């Protein structure tokens, strides 16, 4: 079973930075996508960023130019560097890994809280 473990959340003031880390146990066929989602109270979980096998990076419009996703393959770890944080970024952030072999599956971490005060 794939294990997904996040760390790095916390409470910061607006304008600050945080880096989230996510360690994902490996699979023989790898993952079609590794990334981050978030869920604020009373809202649906939303896409934040992903990194694909060829290192293509995709971002939600709301975080583009502020957040950077990266990966250290040797450490099986994906990072989300969050800069210029805003109160609207407050949410539980979940790491996500998706595979399509042999069929579509996705794996979630337990989530890490990010709180941005104004």
C-alpha positions as CSV (number, residue, x, y, z in Angstrom):
1,X,0.0,0.0,0.0
2,X,1.3,3.5,-0.9
3,X,2.0,5.7,2.1
4,X,1.8,9.5,1.8
5,X,3.0,11.6,4.7
6,X,3.0,15.4,4.8
7,X,4.7,17.8,7.1
8,X,5.5,21.5,7.4
9,X,2.3,23.3,8.1
10,X,1.9,26.0,10.7
11,X,0.6,29.4,11.7
12,X,2.2,32.4,9.9
13,X,1.4,36.1,9.2
14,X,0.3,37.3,5.8
15,X,3.3,37.7,3.5
16,X,5.3,34.9,5.1
17,X,6.6,31.7,3.5
18,X,6.2,28.1,4.4
19,X,7.4,24.9,2.8
20,X,5.4,21.7,2.9
21,X,7.0,18.3,2.4
22,X,5.4,15.1,1.3
23,X,7.1,11.7,1.3
24,X,5.5,9.1,-0.9
25,X,6.4,5.5,-0.9
26,X,7.5,4.2,-4.2
27,X,5.6,1.9,-6.7
28,X,7.1,-0.1,-9.5
29,X,5.3,1.9,-12.2
30,X,5.7,5.3,-10.5
31,X,2.9,7.9,-10.4
32,X,1.1,9.8,-13.2
33,X,0.9,12.9,-10.9
34,X,2.2,14.0,-7.5
35,X,0.8,17.1,-6.0
36,X,-1.1,19.2,-3.5
37,X,-4.7,19.9,-2.8
38,X,-6.3,22.0,0.0
39,X,-9.6,22.3,1.8
40,X,-10.7,25.3,3.7
41,X,-13.6,25.0,6.3
42,X,-17.0,24.7,4.6
43,X,-15.5,24.3,1.1
44,X,-14.6,21.5,-1.3
45,X,-11.1,20.2,-1.6
46,X,-9.4,22.0,-4.5
47,X,-6.4,21.5,-6.6
48,X,-3.3,23.5,-5.8
49,X,-0.3,22.2,-7.8
50,X,1.1,19.0,-9.4
51,X,4.3,17.8,-10.9
52,X,4.2,15.2,-13.6
53,X,6.8,12.4,-14.5
54,X,8.5,14.7,-17.0
55,X,8.7,17.5,-14.4
56,X,5.9,19.5,-16.0
57,X,4.3,21.6,-13.2
58,X,0.7,22.8,-13.1
59,X,-0.7,25.3,-10.7
60,X,-4.1,26.7,-9.7
61,X,-4.5,30.2,-10.9
62,X,-4.9,31.5,-7.3
63,X,-1.4,30.3,-6.4
64,X,0.5,30.7,-9.6
65,X,3.6,33.0,-9.2
66,X,3.5,32.5,-5.4
67,X,3.8,28.7,-4.9
68,X,6.4,26.4,-6.3
69,X,6.2,22.6,-6.5
70,X,9.4,20.6,-6.7
71,X,10.6,17.0,-6.2
72,X,13.6,15.3,-4.8
73,X,13.5,11.8,-6.5
74,X,16.3,10.5,-4.3
75,X,14.3,11.3,-1.2
76,X,10.9,10.3,-2.6
77,X,9.7,13.7,-1.5
78,X,7.6,16.4,-3.1
79,X,7.7,20.0,-1.8
80,X,5.4,22.9,-1.9
81,X,7.2,26.2,-1.3
82,X,4.5,28.8,-0.5
83,X,5.5,32.4,-0.7
84,X,3.6,35.6,0.0
85,X,1.0,33.7,1.9
86,X,-2.5,35.3,2.2
87,X,-5.3,34.6,4.7
88,X,-7.2,33.0,1.8
89,X,-4.5,30.3,1.7
90,X,-5.6,29.1,5.1
91,X,-6.6,25.4,4.7
92,X,-5.7,21.9,5.4
93,X,-3.2,20.9,2.7
94,X,-3.2,17.3,1.4
95,X,-0.6,15.6,-0.6
96,X,-1.9,13.5,-3.4
97,X,-0.4,10.8,-5.7
98,X,-2.2,9.4,-8.7
99,X,-1.5,6.3,-10.8
100,X,-3.1,4.9,-13.9
101,X,-1.3,1.5,-13.9
102,X,-3.0,-1.0,-13.8
103,X,-6.0,1.4,-13.3
104,X,-6.6,4.8,-11.8
105,X,-5.9,5.1,-8.1
106,X,-5.1,8.0,-6.0
107,X,-3.5,8.1,-2.6
108,X,-3.9,10.9,0.1
109,X,-1.9,12.0,3.1
110,X,-3.5,12.8,6.4
111,X,-3.3,16.6,5.7
112,X,-1.3,19.4,7.4
113,X,-2.9,22.7,8.6
114,X,-1.7,26.0,7.2
115,X,-3.1,29.1,8.9
116,X,-2.3,32.6,7.7
117,X,-3.3,35.5,9.9
118,X,-3.9,39.0,8.6
